[in-house]
């Protein structure tokens, strides 16, 4: 038969108090380990979510950089076209000035007396247009 120690008799309630305290400590330990396990699991889920977010951000960054490179290529092409248009405009203005001078010289010659000596026009030959720069052909990368 099981012998109960002298100070732990059921009659005085000490055994019940010890069992109650033991039960409370056991439940506290189980609760603490459960909270620890939940915390570790939660940290892993959060870490996984952060890794996925970093991966998505890196892909988005690569896409934005590719778009930026494409826009820079288009901007360079547009600058070259603008420079060519400015050269063409300057040539056209020179031609207009030359033709205007020739027209005025002809008007003066037509209005001059019949026996007067006529001066040759200032620029009898038209000026050749400036050479066009070759356009670069670029291939767009499919994204």
Buried (B, 14 or more C-beta within 10 A) or exposed (E): EEEEEEEBEEEEEBBEEEEEEEEEEEEEEEEEEEEEEEEEEEEEEEEEEEEEEEEEEEEEEEEEEEEEEBEEBEEEBEEBEEEBEEBEEEBEEBEEEBEEEBEEBEEEEEEEEEEEEEEEBEBEEEEEEEEEEEEEEEEEEEE
